[in-house]
Amino acid sequence: MRDPVELAAAYLEVPSVTGDEAALARLVGEHLDAAGLRVEVVAGCVVARNHGGDSSATLLVGHLDTVPGELPVAVDELVLRGRGAVDMKAGLAVAVALACSEPSVPVTVVAYPGEEGPITGNGLAHLVAERPELLAGARGVLLEPTGGFLELGCQGVVRATLRLRGRRAHVARAWMGRNAIDRVGEALGTLRALERREPQIGPVRYREAIEVVGVRGGVAWNVVPDLVEIDVSYRFAPDLDAARARQRLEEAVRPVMDDGDDLEVAEAVPGAVSDLGRFGALRSGAFGVRAKLGWTDVAQLVAAGVPAVNFGPGDPELAHTDQEMVEVAEVRHVAQALWRWLHA
Amino acid sequence: MRDPVELAAAYLEVPSVTGDEAALARLVGEHLDAAGLRVEVVAGCVVARNHGGDSSATLLVGHLDTVPGELPVAVDELVLRGRGAVDMKAGLAVAVALACSEPSVPVTVVAYPGEEGPITGNGLAHLVAERPELLAGARGVLLEPTGGFLELGCQGVVRATLRLRGRRAHVARAWMGRNAIDRVGEALGTLRALERREPQIGPVRYREAIEVVGVRGGVAWNVVPDLVEIDVSYRFAPDLDAARARQRLEEAVRPVMDDGDDLEVAEAVPGAVSDLGRFGALRSGAFGVRAKLGWTDVAQLVAAGVPAVNFGPGDPELAHTDQEMVEVAEVRHVAQALWRWLHA
């Protein structure tokens, strides 16, 4: 098999902060083209296939971009260091290495830009919209860092802002107003009381998170404030769809809302459940099986009709940190596990 | 007596937003000079005396500046409208009119800039620092709008920011962090439980206000926040000095503070008590007597050794609003009451 570590080292040398992925896209495309795959570039995504459109294909998917913040690249026989080592140039290198090693099954590599920015710039979303047939396949692996664990599905996200209102007054005559900030305690208590569900779905247990991630209020030192805004993030397990999760949050805060208050839902994106039936042989090569508690593009793959899981090298706790590093052995282990599964 | 309404109408025609008071200062100085007073300008303050330094003088004090926001000037036989009509060109005009009417007692007029901005730009504070002897006197009236009531003293102010800390984490792994915003409810409850004192001091009752006037926290939608800041305004009755008021707030919040938290006191300025003995004859000319619940420059006069009260035309509720207007009859009533008191 082509060495994924060598490819990962090469990719680390090419900065690819979100919005500036073209150079890395070219290099990835060259590697795939040189190995004889058909390469197309659609909406900045590099799509490479060793088949002419086989609906039984396996999709190997990863993003090209990294968060900002250059880090020195350092490669030795044990570890790879540098921006994107974890998230996710090592995973991308594994996908390319597998496809370049003449697998005897139909494989499609998708390397896309814009994952670390807002969803409007997400290359995979554009690819789904423009050329959905390129994503036809029987199963997909998103090679985001999972530390070599098989991480199933992903949780959905509701992002909402609760606006509680009051009535302005001068603080020296505070009783003439209603302090909106004084209402925060009750709202926080209600959110704290909302159950964090932990449903078991197949072999894994999801774990919801409901967090107040922002609070803003205040006019001036001498003014009783008439508005406070509370940002709530609800990561919900994928047994709920986005509409039901949104409704759950709305019902929870309704008792603390008065006339004039509102809950603005900025985003409600569904999670996904992985159909483990397609990935049984991968399970034995993984360090374990667990639920993906964050949101990943597995949700887009599943929504596009492709059963998918998260499986890649690198400790997700190191993603976006200045300590990004991945072990050489783990990169090779993940590549071997995927190779065996592809040909099982 | 010189007509204060005519002077007020003239002052309304000269915009004097904080920082841009020179034109109005010139006009006020000309009026006082033309009436034969000795006029000096110190740190932007116009100081005019009909005496050579009499420690029994009465100080008539008002600020030149207004908040921003020009308003059309309209004057008829009933009301004066325009920016500063209430706060406090009518009061300033009363002071100038009294001094220009050949009072038979020693009078000092102080017209100062920078009252509506931060205390660092307050002209009266600069005058106290540079030429305290100009403020020598037996009694002072600050002609801020009181609606013709005699308002005694003023409350002090503590402005403080409580910082509560937590530990950052990704929201999908919220249990690895500590959400600082979740601590806001307890802090608000503690502040709500703190007694708002209503001490009787002489003939009036003060009424404290403790208000959370600002709250800020949040890093990003996917981050459990590690810091929240809570701005607290404590308007305290003048039976406490600033140090004791500050201590009272510190003791109240200490039970909710952990290691790493802090309470930063941005400002702790004392209030003042008016010695009513010097103002008995003014009481009969006022619509009533009550405590001043806001902070005013009466505190600076009292701190400079001059017993002082608030007494001026205009409804303080209209100050800083676009509805600023003052009744002609009230302006004349206040001027007459002061004239009789000066000569009692």
Boltz contact constraints between the chains, C-beta under 6 A:
constraints:
  - contact:
      token1: [A, 159]
      token2: [B, 221]
      max_distance: 6.0
  - contact:
      token1: [A, 171]
      token2: [B, 209]
      max_distance: 6.0
  - contact:
      token1: [A, 171]
      token2: [B, 211]
      max_distance: 6.0
  - contact:
      token1: [A, 171]
      token2: [B, 233]
      max_distance: 6.0
  - contact:
      token1: [A, 172]
      token2: [B, 235]
      max_distance: 6.0
  - contact:
      token1: [A, 172]
      token2: [B, 293]
      max_distance: 6.0
  - contact:
      token1: [A, 172]
      token2: [B, 294]
      max_distance: 6.0
  - contact:
      token1: [A, 174]
      token2: [B, 209]
      max_distance: 6.0
  - contact:
      token1: [A, 174]
      token2: [B, 211]
      max_distance: 6.0
  - contact:
      token1: [A, 179]
      token2: [B, 211]
      max_distance: 6.0
  - contact:
      token1: [A, 181]
      token2: [B, 212]
      max_distance: 6.0
  - contact:
      token1: [A, 181]
      token2: [B, 215]
      max_distance: 6.0
  - contact:
      token1: [A, 184]
      token2: [B, 184]
      max_distance: 6.0
  - contact:
      token1: [A, 185]
      token2: [B, 185]
      max_distance: 6.0
  - contact:
      token1: [A, 185]
      token2: [B, 188]
      max_distance: 6.0
  - contact:
      token1: [A, 185]
      token2: [B, 189]
      max_distance: 6.0
  - contact:
      token1: [A, 188]
      token2: [B, 185]
      max_distance: 6.0
  - contact:
      token1: [A, 189]
      token2: [B, 185]
      max_distance: 6.0
  - contact:
      token1: [A, 209]
      token2: [B, 171]
      max_distance: 6.0
  - contact:
      token1: [A, 209]
      token2: [B, 172]
      max_distance: 6.0
  - contact:
      token1: [A, 209]
      token2: [B, 174]
      max_distance: 6.0
  - contact:
      token1: [A, 211]
      token2: [B, 171]
      max_distance: 6.0
  - contact:
      token1: [A, 211]
      token2: [B, 174]
      max_distance: 6.0
  - contact:
      token1: [A, 211]
      token2: [B, 179]
      max_distance: 6.0
  - contact:
      token1: [A, 211]
      token2: [B, 224]
      max_distance: 6.0
  - contact:
      token1: [A, 212]
      token2: [B, 181]
      max_distance: 6.0
  - contact:
      token1: [A, 213]
      token2: [B, 218]
      max_distance: 6.0
  - contact:
      token1: [A, 213]
      token2: [B, 221]
      max_distance: 6.0
  - contact:
      token1: [A, 214]
      token2: [B, 218]
      max_distance: 6.0
  - contact:
      token1: [A, 215]
      token2: [B, 181]
      max_distance: 6.0
  - contact:
      token1: [A, 215]
      token2: [B, 215]
      max_distance: 6.0
  - contact:
      token1: [A, 215]
      token2: [B, 217]
      max_distance: 6.0
  - contact:
      token1: [A, 217]
      token2: [B, 215]
      max_distance: 6.0
  - contact:
      token1: [A, 218]
      token2: [B, 213]
      max_distance: 6.0
  - contact:
      token1: [A, 218]
      token2: [B, 214]
      max_distance: 6.0
  - contact:
      token1: [A, 221]
      token2: [B, 159]
      max_distance: 6.0
  - contact:
      token1: [A, 221]
      token2: [B, 213]
      max_distance: 6.0
  - contact:
      token1: [A, 221]
      token2: [B, 233]
      max_distance: 6.0
  - contact:
      token1: [A, 224]
      token2: [B, 211]
      max_distance: 6.0
  - contact:
      token1: [A, 233]
      token2: [B, 171]
      max_distance: 6.0
  - contact:
      token1: [A, 233]
      token2: [B, 221]
      max_distance: 6.0
  - contact:
      token1: [A, 235]
      token2: [B, 172]
      max_distance: 6.0
  - contact:
      token1: [A, 293]
      token2: [B, 172]
      max_distance: 6.0
  - contact:
      token1: [A, 294]
      token2: [B, 172]
      max_distance: 6.0
